[in-house]
Amino acid sequence: MNSSRSAQRAVIQFLRAEGEHASQIYRRMKEVYGEQCLTRCTIFRWCQRYEAGRVNIKDLPRPGQAHVVTTLLQFRLWMSSYGRIV
């Protein structure tokens, strides 16, 4: 069973279109996904979005710089490209 967030959002969208209430959607999904289930609050929030007319299950792009992870090796390579720093 695909328990990814986007897959669960698709299920929420489908069940909401079928007329299921958010509380019933949460109960059904909790039975199927168990510990991997989205939280109750998240399911209710997505139900509201779909009721307001949203059709996309993907996250919207967020403003700001993306997080960058720098490993020690990457840092050393970056430092070595500048030569000796005094």
Biotite code that builds the C-alpha atoms (Angstrom):
import biotite.structure as struc

atoms = struc.array([
    struc.Atom([0.000, 0.000, 0.000], chain_id="A", res_id=1, res_name="MET", atom_name="CA", element="C"),
    struc.Atom([1.448, 3.352, -1.030], chain_id="A", res_id=2, res_name="ASN", atom_name="CA", element="C"),
    struc.Atom([1.371, 5.473, 2.110], chain_id="A", res_id=3, res_name="SER", atom_name="CA", element="C"),
    struc.Atom([2.983, 8.559, 0.610], chain_id="A", res_id=4, res_name="SER", atom_name="CA", element="C"),
    struc.Atom([1.384, 11.874, 1.398], chain_id="A", res_id=5, res_name="ARG", atom_name="CA", element="C"),
    struc.Atom([0.350, 12.508, -2.192], chain_id="A", res_id=6, res_name="SER", atom_name="CA", element="C"),
    struc.Atom([-1.293, 9.086, -2.425], chain_id="A", res_id=7, res_name="ALA", atom_name="CA", element="C"),
    struc.Atom([-3.223, 9.750, 0.786], chain_id="A", res_id=8, res_name="GLN", atom_name="CA", element="C"),
    struc.Atom([-4.251, 13.182, -0.488], chain_id="A", res_id=9, res_name="ARG", atom_name="CA", element="C"),
    struc.Atom([-5.652, 11.526, -3.610], chain_id="A", res_id=10, res_name="ALA", atom_name="CA", element="C"),
    struc.Atom([-7.702, 9.216, -1.385], chain_id="A", res_id=11, res_name="VAL", atom_name="CA", element="C"),
    struc.Atom([-8.974, 12.207, 0.621], chain_id="A", res_id=12, res_name="ILE", atom_name="CA", element="C"),
    struc.Atom([-9.896, 14.012, -2.600], chain_id="A", res_id=13, res_name="GLN", atom_name="CA", element="C"),
    struc.Atom([-11.762, 10.971, -3.931], chain_id="A", res_id=14, res_name="PHE", atom_name="CA", element="C"),
    struc.Atom([-13.665, 10.245, -0.718], chain_id="A", res_id=15, res_name="LEU", atom_name="CA", element="C"),
    struc.Atom([-14.562, 13.926, -0.303], chain_id="A", res_id=16, res_name="ARG", atom_name="CA", element="C"),
    struc.Atom([-15.916, 13.961, -3.876], chain_id="A", res_id=17, res_name="ALA", atom_name="CA", element="C"),
    struc.Atom([-17.996, 10.908, -2.942], chain_id="A", res_id=18, res_name="GLU", atom_name="CA", element="C"),
    struc.Atom([-19.558, 12.949, -0.130], chain_id="A", res_id=19, res_name="GLY", atom_name="CA", element="C"),
    struc.Atom([-17.711, 11.445, 2.842], chain_id="A", res_id=20, res_name="GLU", atom_name="CA", element="C"),
    struc.Atom([-17.275, 13.708, 5.856], chain_id="A", res_id=21, res_name="HIS", atom_name="CA", element="C"),
    struc.Atom([-13.777, 14.474, 7.130], chain_id="A", res_id=22, res_name="ALA", atom_name="CA", element="C"),
    struc.Atom([-14.261, 12.472, 10.341], chain_id="A", res_id=23, res_name="SER", atom_name="CA", element="C"),
    struc.Atom([-15.318, 9.379, 8.401], chain_id="A", res_id=24, res_name="GLN", atom_name="CA", element="C"),
    struc.Atom([-12.423, 9.815, 5.969], chain_id="A", res_id=25, res_name="ILE", atom_name="CA", element="C"),
    struc.Atom([-10.015, 9.926, 8.904], chain_id="A", res_id=26, res_name="TYR", atom_name="CA", element="C"),
    struc.Atom([-11.477, 6.752, 10.439], chain_id="A", res_id=27, res_name="ARG", atom_name="CA", element="C"),
    struc.Atom([-11.302, 4.851, 7.152], chain_id="A", res_id=28, res_name="ARG", atom_name="CA", element="C"),
    struc.Atom([-7.772, 5.971, 6.388], chain_id="A", res_id=29, res_name="MET", atom_name="CA", element="C"),
    struc.Atom([-6.558, 5.180, 9.903], chain_id="A", res_id=30, res_name="LYS", atom_name="CA", element="C"),
    struc.Atom([-7.815, 1.607, 9.426], chain_id="A", res_id=31, res_name="GLU", atom_name="CA", element="C"),
    struc.Atom([-5.946, 1.242, 6.138], chain_id="A", res_id=32, res_name="VAL", atom_name="CA", element="C"),
    struc.Atom([-2.734, 3.211, 6.730], chain_id="A", res_id=33, res_name="TYR", atom_name="CA", element="C"),
    struc.Atom([-2.352, 2.701, 10.485], chain_id="A", res_id=34, res_name="GLY", atom_name="CA", element="C"),
    struc.Atom([0.736, 4.496, 11.831], chain_id="A", res_id=35, res_name="GLU", atom_name="CA", element="C"),
    struc.Atom([1.540, 5.875, 8.365], chain_id="A", res_id=36, res_name="GLN", atom_name="CA", element="C"),
    struc.Atom([-1.783, 7.732, 8.202], chain_id="A", res_id=37, res_name="CYS", atom_name="CA", element="C"),
    struc.Atom([-1.826, 11.511, 7.937], chain_id="A", res_id=38, res_name="LEU", atom_name="CA", element="C"),
    struc.Atom([-2.874, 13.208, 11.161], chain_id="A", res_id=39, res_name="THR", atom_name="CA", element="C"),
    struc.Atom([-6.530, 14.024, 11.807], chain_id="A", res_id=40, res_name="ARG", atom_name="CA", element="C"),
    struc.Atom([-5.784, 17.749, 11.583], chain_id="A", res_id=41, res_name="CYS", atom_name="CA", element="C"),
    struc.Atom([-4.046, 17.324, 8.220], chain_id="A", res_id=42, res_name="THR", atom_name="CA", element="C"),
    struc.Atom([-6.927, 15.300, 6.791], chain_id="A", res_id=43, res_name="ILE", atom_name="CA", element="C"),
    struc.Atom([-9.451, 17.918, 7.923], chain_id="A", res_id=44, res_name="PHE", atom_name="CA", element="C"),
    struc.Atom([-7.292, 20.684, 6.413], chain_id="A", res_id=45, res_name="ARG", atom_name="CA", element="C"),
    struc.Atom([-7.100, 18.903, 3.045], chain_id="A", res_id=46, res_name="TRP", atom_name="CA", element="C"),
    struc.Atom([-10.862, 18.301, 3.102], chain_id="A", res_id=47, res_name="CYS", atom_name="CA", element="C"),
    struc.Atom([-11.365, 22.046, 3.543], chain_id="A", res_id=48, res_name="GLN", atom_name="CA", element="C"),
    struc.Atom([-9.029, 22.772, 0.642], chain_id="A", res_id=49, res_name="ARG", atom_name="CA", element="C"),
    struc.Atom([-10.889, 20.388, -1.648], chain_id="A", res_id=50, res_name="TYR", atom_name="CA", element="C"),
    struc.Atom([-14.253, 21.817, -0.579], chain_id="A", res_id=51, res_name="GLU", atom_name="CA", element="C"),
    struc.Atom([-12.911, 25.283, -1.451], chain_id="A", res_id=52, res_name="ALA", atom_name="CA", element="C"),
    struc.Atom([-12.196, 24.097, -4.983], chain_id="A", res_id=53, res_name="GLY", atom_name="CA", element="C"),
    struc.Atom([-8.609, 22.928, -4.907], chain_id="A", res_id=54, res_name="ARG", atom_name="CA", element="C"),
    struc.Atom([-7.903, 20.147, -7.399], chain_id="A", res_id=55, res_name="VAL", atom_name="CA", element="C"),
    struc.Atom([-4.139, 19.634, -7.096], chain_id="A", res_id=56, res_name="ASN", atom_name="CA", element="C"),
    struc.Atom([-2.812, 17.078, -4.603], chain_id="A", res_id=57, res_name="ILE", atom_name="CA", element="C"),
    struc.Atom([0.768, 18.368, -4.775], chain_id="A", res_id=58, res_name="LYS", atom_name="CA", element="C"),
    struc.Atom([2.267, 20.853, -2.317], chain_id="A", res_id=59, res_name="ASP", atom_name="CA", element="C"),
    struc.Atom([2.329, 24.401, -3.593], chain_id="A", res_id=60, res_name="LEU", atom_name="CA", element="C"),
    struc.Atom([5.772, 25.946, -4.007], chain_id="A", res_id=61, res_name="PRO", atom_name="CA", element="C"),
    struc.Atom([6.902, 27.850, -0.972], chain_id="A", res_id=62, res_name="ARG", atom_name="CA", element="C"),
    struc.Atom([8.753, 31.150, -1.048], chain_id="A", res_id=63, res_name="PRO", atom_name="CA", element="C"),
    struc.Atom([12.299, 31.500, 0.153], chain_id="A", res_id=64, res_name="GLY", atom_name="CA", element="C"),
    struc.Atom([15.528, 29.678, -0.345], chain_id="A", res_id=65, res_name="GLN", atom_name="CA", element="C"),
    struc.Atom([15.457, 25.899, -0.279], chain_id="A", res_id=66, res_name="ALA", atom_name="CA", element="C"),
    struc.Atom([17.280, 24.160, 2.541], chain_id="A", res_id=67, res_name="HIS", atom_name="CA", element="C"),
    struc.Atom([20.806, 23.124, 1.646], chain_id="A", res_id=68, res_name="VAL", atom_name="CA", element="C"),
    struc.Atom([22.620, 20.308, 3.386], chain_id="A", res_id=69, res_name="VAL", atom_name="CA", element="C"),
    struc.Atom([26.378, 20.569, 3.334], chain_id="A", res_id=70, res_name="THR", atom_name="CA", element="C"),
    struc.Atom([28.461, 17.576, 4.322], chain_id="A", res_id=71, res_name="THR", atom_name="CA", element="C"),
    struc.Atom([31.936, 17.871, 5.764], chain_id="A", res_id=72, res_name="LEU", atom_name="CA", element="C"),
    struc.Atom([33.380, 16.545, 2.501], chain_id="A", res_id=73, res_name="LEU", atom_name="CA", element="C"),
    struc.Atom([31.535, 19.180, 0.455], chain_id="A", res_id=74, res_name="GLN", atom_name="CA", element="C"),
    struc.Atom([32.717, 21.869, 2.852], chain_id="A", res_id=75, res_name="PHE", atom_name="CA", element="C"),
    struc.Atom([36.355, 20.730, 2.578], chain_id="A", res_id=76, res_name="ARG", atom_name="CA", element="C"),
    struc.Atom([36.145, 20.650, -1.218], chain_id="A", res_id=77, res_name="LEU", atom_name="CA", element="C"),
    struc.Atom([34.672, 24.138, -1.218], chain_id="A", res_id=78, res_name="TRP", atom_name="CA", element="C"),
    struc.Atom([37.398, 25.394, 1.129], chain_id="A", res_id=79, res_name="MET", atom_name="CA", element="C"),
    struc.Atom([40.153, 23.766, -0.936], chain_id="A", res_id=80, res_name="SER", atom_name="CA", element="C"),
    struc.Atom([38.898, 25.523, -4.068], chain_id="A", res_id=81, res_name="SER", atom_name="CA", element="C"),
    struc.Atom([39.842, 28.849, -2.458], chain_id="A", res_id=82, res_name="TYR", atom_name="CA", element="C"),
    struc.Atom([43.360, 27.776, -1.631], chain_id="A", res_id=83, res_name="GLY", atom_name="CA", element="C"),
    struc.Atom([44.944, 28.521, 1.685], chain_id="A", res_id=84, res_name="ARG", atom_name="CA", element="C"),
    struc.Atom([42.995, 30.948, 3.821], chain_id="A", res_id=85, res_name="ILE", atom_name="CA", element="C"),
    struc.Atom([45.096, 33.022, 6.195], chain_id="A", res_id=86, res_name="VAL", atom_name="CA", element="C"),
])
